[in-house]
Amino acid sequence: MATNDGVLVDVKELRMYFPVVAGVMRTKVADVKAVDNVSFSIKRGETLGLVGESGCGKTTTGRAILQLYKITTGEVLFEGADLTKMKGEQLRRMRRNMQLIFQDPYASLDPRMTAGDIVGEPLLVHNLAGGQNYREQVGELLRMVELEQRMAVRYPHEFSGGQRQRLGIARALAVRPKFIVCDEPVSALDVSIQAQIIKLLMRLKDEMNLTYLFIAHDLSVVRHISDRVAVMYLGKIMEITRSDEIYSNPLHPYTQALLSAVPIPSPQVDRQRKRILLTGDVPSPVNPPRGCHFHPRCHLATAACREQEPELKDVGGEHWVSCHR
Amino acid sequence: MRLIPYPPGIIVGGEVNFDGKDLLKVSEEEIRHIRGNRIAMIFQEPTTSLNPVLTVSRQLSEALELHRGIDSKAATDEAAKLLKLVGIPDSERRINDYPHQFSGGMQQRIMIAMALSCNPALLIADEPTTSVDVTVQAQLLEVINNLRTQFGTAVIIITHNLGVVARYADSVNVMYAGRLMESGPTDVIYNDPKQPYTVGLIASVPRLDLPRQKNLSVIDGLPPNLARLPKTMCPFSPRCKLAVAKCKEQRPELEVVGKDHLAACFRSSEVGQLVEAR
């Protein structure tokens, strides 16, 4: 894929398997292939969206990039340096550049820390501030996410869901990172609050020159915020393309089915759309189907799809598809 | 359905007329015959709404035995048929499984089967698809919709997903801070809304079918705290772009603004400008 300059994060043939153990001897009987041979790159200042159904490996991909798991095989290059080979202090220093915003604003904030301590903790961990300077920086971070400085003394339970997510964002911004993995940052929020947080994330990206990997299952949100979108299914990438193309020209049958499952909030427009109803559930990643992982649910599947696994191919215009047809 | 426990919840006034009867006046005994029988409900989270220590068969046949008075053998057979109806494969065998042995989507199908078991006249679906993937959401809503056309059940769907409403609802009621803000046929609500809150709600959802906009329009502020909200103002006025002094002093009532179309807003005739400004 793109090897030109300006690539910030380059993921090469990433595989993340979790062993399944059974019996009294705890012997390994199988692997959960959560992420199976995934490659993509994210340019500086770009937002790459990652969508898919639950259990498709999108969160695992995000966490594997940040080295929160010991990955099975593959490389993750950050500004050209392979993170998977780093250890200890070196990796800890790299972590300043990469942060994570979590899905659940209720579970990801320590209920016994004040908002100020939550936001300021990364500053202390990385020795970035102390004393008066520390308080100023915490105040500045709160202001950046449109919270008031006086709220620093409150505890998480005194904040609404949207405000908590703002705290999570401020905490991620504290170390002035270059790259942020946003893992379903708006999924737990109401529609009107969701729009506020999306707007905030987009503004911060411009102001601080950030690069995002934006993980979500809501295609309309992902398309809105991202420059390019990658669609994942059972640990593999099915299609990557520019956001403008994903709705106008989806090439993979899975992408098409996913799009048609999202109702458009306009009765007239929605009535005129072609509907593809996927049947069944996502198969288990312990024992994924042979050939193309999507073939058992695909309405276009042929013999070739059952036998041979398709590769991600360039079809021009930054559009990559993994499908025989 | 009179499911809100008292205390603390009190219904202080009004009527709920169902099939000519005021449900607020009928006895506890009578409502028990209606609840789960004539009016059924699908709850938001199937994982917590199903009893984890009883088999699906046991949970499904409970209502059947109670309301239809059939014996347990017949009820079990009927339960298996219901599971098949909502699209659970191998239903005769799976009926003896426990809820945790099903996926989230399948659990919600069980909830639907349970709600439909007594062939209700009214089905209330409370955020039935909030915790599931879009593909499963599409499957579940198709199931509910097919059953609606097949059995002529009336459906109330409670949701914050405006896409789902656009696809399935015939008419829409928009609520805010415990009050009905606007009510009308679906097409009218989406094309010609007369309440600023409705406009804001529709505008705050990114659209898949339209070119990407740099800025999503946003309703500023937070929903109000119901305990502190003064009774003498429009509850939406602090967040409303059209609010004038009158909106802070007086509470607008629902008024007819078109055919079958009601809105609670002093400036409903000017709401069209908001839509165009977008």
Interface residues (C-beta under 8 A of the other chain):
Chain A: E53 S54 S160 G162 D190 V191 S192 I193 Q194 A195 Q196 I198 K199 M202 H217 D218 L219 S220 V221 R223 H224 S243 D244 Y247 A257 L258 L259 S260 A261 V262 P263 I264 P265 S266 P267 Q268 V269 D270 R275 L277 L278 T279 D281
Chain B: S103 G105 M106 D133 V134 T135 V136 Q137 A138 Q139 E142 H160 N161 L162 G163 V164 V165 A166 R167 Y168 T186 D187 Y190 N191 G200 L201 I202 S204 V205 P206 R207 L208 D209 P211 R212 Q213 K214 N215 L216 S217 V218 I219 D220 L222 P223
